[in-house]
Amino acid sequence: MTSIAFLFPGQGSQAVGMGKGFYTTSAGAKAVFEEANEALGFNLARLMFEGPEADLTLTTNTQPAVLTASVAAAAACAERGLEPTLAAGHSLGEYSALVVARALRFADAVRIVRKRGALMQDAVPVGTGAMAAIMGLDLSQVERVCVDAAKGEVVGVANVNSPQQIVIAGHRAAVERAAALASDRGGKKSVLLPVSAPFHCALMAPAAVELARELDGVSVADPAIPVVRNVDAGVTRTAAEVKTFLLQQVASPVRWTDCV
């Protein structure tokens, strides 16, 4: 039997026009967009296809948009007989993986990720947090940089995207110190990212608490296929694990290199 893994993107992959090709050529994909519109109570599909980009990039819109495009793409693949035997997703993409694995209902997931976006945005006052991509240092070096740059503030690893590209997050001043220190210690490049909040760090703990209340009312099932989770690159196989690790994910690093 052929093994096929579906990997789903996270926030930052959005673009005006996303998913329109699937919408116009796949009945299954079109049904996904229509379900999203109904679940959210507004025309998400129109926003995705027509913009404006400024509205699409708002976290509360981006998260349901990326989820919807991802699940629609999977539906279009299913019409062609292409089904995954394993799934994973980067941050928000883990929700897409769980929907495709039939652990979460899509209508529930699209509502939850919209709320998740709002909670993550509201966890830290605008302008007080930041994220930066560090290139050219390994994980242990970046972790040491964060420890040395913290000076009583929060800064830590947020995404391990590759052995040589690691994203950090935390208080803005601490992130800026860490980015400068990384360059001093031989990093090839350190770039502040244009994001609205410092995702996947300890500052997101209040968002995780609120998200737990939202997830309490959501029904989950055992995944029909293994889902590799962000927190520790382990495999989620039971309904009980689904909520546990989605909550841990909010304030924990995305260990994408280990997942892949």
Beta strands, then each sheet from edge to edge (+ up, - down):
strand 1: 5-8
strand 2: 86-89
strand 3: 129-135
strand 4: 155-162
strand 5: 165-171
strand 6: 189-192
strand 7: 227-228
strand 8: 235-236
sheet 1: 1+ 2+ 7+ 8-
sheet 2: 4+ 5- 3+ 6-
end
